[in-house]
Amino acid sequence: MSAIERHGVTARYADAVIHAGTIHLVEVPANSTGSIEAQTREVLDAIGRQLAKLGSDPSRILMATIYLVDMADYAAMNAVWDAWVPPGSAPARACVQVAGLADPAWRIEIALAAAR
């Protein structure tokens, strides 16, 4: 049986969970102000730091689900995403609109799985 590693555990969630060499994590903006570009950049920077700390990097992302409050933000979010993902390593990805996120000022949330 493969061990499960949990990092940054709280009563409600873990910052990251690793099982069988796959990292699972979810990130939201730490700062709830700013444009979709600023919030996307902040979330992706946090993901990059988490992946590095756990022995991975953006080129090893397997699947990402992006939650947007407003699909009008899609093109601007994609511009930041496209500049961040290393060429030739785009993961499987879904982008969906949601009615809202835990903080009403958040415009984006990203959940992903990455190879360690």
C-alpha positions as a Markdown table, in Angstrom:
| # | Residue | x | y | z |
|---|---|---|---|---|
| 1 | Met | 0.0 | 0.0 | 0.0 |
| 2 | Ser | 1.4 | 3.4 | -1.0 |
| 3 | Ala | 1.7 | 6.0 | 1.7 |
| 4 | Ile | -0.2 | 9.3 | 1.6 |
| 5 | Glu | 1.7 | 12.4 | 2.4 |
| 6 | Arg | -0.2 | 15.5 | 3.6 |
| 7 | His | 1.4 | 18.9 | 3.7 |
| 8 | Gly | 0.1 | 22.0 | 5.5 |
| 9 | Val | -2.8 | 20.2 | 7.1 |
| 10 | Thr | -5.6 | 22.1 | 8.7 |
| 11 | Ala | -8.9 | 20.8 | 10.1 |
| 12 | Arg | -10.6 | 21.4 | 6.7 |
| 13 | Tyr | -7.9 | 20.9 | 4.0 |
| 14 | Ala | -4.3 | 20.2 | 3.2 |
| 15 | Asp | -2.1 | 22.5 | 1.1 |
| 16 | Ala | -1.0 | 19.4 | -0.8 |
| 17 | Val | -1.6 | 15.7 | -0.8 |
| 18 | Ile | 0.9 | 13.3 | -2.4 |
| 19 | His | 0.0 | 9.7 | -3.3 |
| 20 | Ala | 1.8 | 7.2 | -5.6 |
| 21 | Gly | 4.1 | 10.0 | -6.9 |
| 22 | Thr | 1.3 | 12.4 | -7.8 |
| 23 | Ile | 0.9 | 15.8 | -6.1 |
| 24 | His | -2.6 | 17.1 | -5.7 |
| 25 | Leu | -3.1 | 20.8 | -4.7 |
| 26 | Val | -5.5 | 23.7 | -4.9 |
| 27 | Glu | -4.5 | 27.4 | -4.9 |
| 28 | Val | -6.5 | 30.6 | -4.5 |
| 29 | Pro | -5.2 | 34.2 | -4.5 |
| 30 | Ala | -3.7 | 35.2 | -1.1 |
| 31 | Asn | -4.6 | 38.8 | -2.0 |
| 32 | Ser | -8.3 | 39.1 | -2.9 |
| 33 | Thr | -7.9 | 42.4 | -4.7 |
| 34 | Gly | -6.6 | 43.0 | -8.2 |
| 35 | Ser | -7.3 | 42.1 | -11.8 |
| 36 | Ile | -7.8 | 38.6 | -13.1 |
| 37 | Glu | -4.2 | 38.9 | -14.4 |
| 38 | Ala | -2.8 | 39.8 | -11.0 |
| 39 | Gln | -4.8 | 37.0 | -9.3 |
| 40 | Thr | -3.9 | 34.4 | -11.9 |
| 41 | Arg | -0.2 | 35.4 | -11.6 |
| 42 | Glu | -0.4 | 35.2 | -7.8 |
| 43 | Val | -2.0 | 31.7 | -7.9 |
| 44 | Leu | 0.4 | 30.4 | -10.5 |
| 45 | Asp | 3.4 | 31.7 | -8.5 |
| 46 | Ala | 2.1 | 30.0 | -5.4 |
| 47 | Ile | 1.6 | 26.7 | -7.4 |
| 48 | Gly | 5.2 | 27.0 | -8.7 |
| 49 | Arg | 6.5 | 27.4 | -5.2 |
| 50 | Gln | 4.5 | 24.5 | -3.9 |
| 51 | Leu | 5.6 | 22.2 | -6.7 |
| 52 | Ala | 9.3 | 23.2 | -6.2 |
| 53 | Lys | 9.0 | 22.5 | -2.5 |
| 54 | Leu | 7.5 | 19.1 | -3.2 |
| 55 | Gly | 10.0 | 18.0 | -5.9 |
| 56 | Ser | 8.1 | 19.0 | -9.1 |
| 57 | Asp | 7.6 | 21.9 | -11.5 |
| 58 | Pro | 5.0 | 23.3 | -13.9 |
| 59 | Ser | 6.3 | 21.1 | -16.8 |
| 60 | Arg | 5.1 | 18.0 | -14.7 |
| 61 | Ile | 1.5 | 19.1 | -14.3 |
| 62 | Leu | -0.8 | 16.3 | -15.5 |
| 63 | Met | -4.3 | 17.9 | -15.1 |
| 64 | Ala | -5.6 | 21.3 | -14.1 |
| 65 | Thr | -9.1 | 22.5 | -13.4 |
| 66 | Ile | -9.5 | 26.3 | -13.4 |
| 67 | Tyr | -12.5 | 27.8 | -11.8 |
| 68 | Leu | -13.5 | 31.3 | -12.9 |
| 69 | Val | -16.3 | 33.5 | -11.5 |
| 70 | Asp | -16.6 | 35.3 | -14.8 |
| 71 | Met | -15.9 | 33.7 | -18.2 |
| 72 | Ala | -15.2 | 37.2 | -19.5 |
| 73 | Asp | -11.9 | 36.8 | -17.6 |
| 74 | Tyr | -11.0 | 33.7 | -19.8 |
| 75 | Ala | -8.7 | 35.4 | -22.4 |
| 76 | Ala | -6.8 | 37.5 | -19.8 |
| 77 | Met | -6.3 | 34.4 | -17.5 |
| 78 | Asn | -5.1 | 32.4 | -20.5 |
| 79 | Ala | -2.6 | 35.1 | -21.4 |
| 80 | Val | -1.0 | 34.7 | -18.0 |
| 81 | Trp | -1.3 | 30.9 | -18.0 |
| 82 | Asp | 0.2 | 30.6 | -21.5 |
| 83 | Ala | 3.2 | 32.6 | -20.5 |
| 84 | Trp | 3.7 | 30.5 | -17.3 |
| 85 | Val | 3.4 | 26.9 | -18.7 |
| 86 | Pro | 6.6 | 25.8 | -20.3 |
| 87 | Pro | 6.4 | 25.3 | -24.0 |
| 88 | Gly | 5.4 | 21.8 | -25.0 |
| 89 | Ser | 4.2 | 20.8 | -21.6 |
| 90 | Ala | 0.6 | 21.9 | -21.5 |
| 91 | Pro | -1.5 | 19.6 | -19.2 |
| 92 | Ala | -4.9 | 18.3 | -19.7 |
| 93 | Arg | -7.1 | 21.2 | -18.6 |
| 94 | Ala | -10.7 | 22.2 | -17.9 |
| 95 | Cys | -11.9 | 25.7 | -17.3 |
| 96 | Val | -15.4 | 26.2 | -15.8 |
| 97 | Gln | -17.4 | 29.1 | -14.6 |
| 98 | Val | -18.7 | 28.9 | -11.0 |
| 99 | Ala | -21.3 | 31.0 | -9.2 |
| 100 | Gly | -18.7 | 32.1 | -6.6 |
| 101 | Leu | -15.7 | 31.2 | -4.6 |
| 102 | Ala | -15.2 | 31.1 | -0.8 |
| 103 | Asp | -14.0 | 34.8 | -0.8 |
| 104 | Pro | -16.4 | 36.9 | -2.9 |
| 105 | Ala | -13.4 | 38.9 | -4.2 |
| 106 | Trp | -11.6 | 35.9 | -5.6 |
| 107 | Arg | -11.9 | 35.6 | -9.4 |
| 108 | Ile | -10.0 | 32.3 | -9.8 |
| 109 | Glu | -9.2 | 29.0 | -8.1 |
| 110 | Ile | -7.0 | 26.3 | -9.6 |
| 111 | Ala | -6.9 | 22.6 | -8.7 |
| 112 | Leu | -4.3 | 20.3 | -10.2 |
| 113 | Ala | -2.4 | 17.1 | -10.2 |
| 114 | Ala | 1.3 | 16.9 | -11.0 |
| 115 | Ala | 3.9 | 14.2 | -11.2 |
| 116 | Arg | 6.5 | 14.4 | -8.5 |
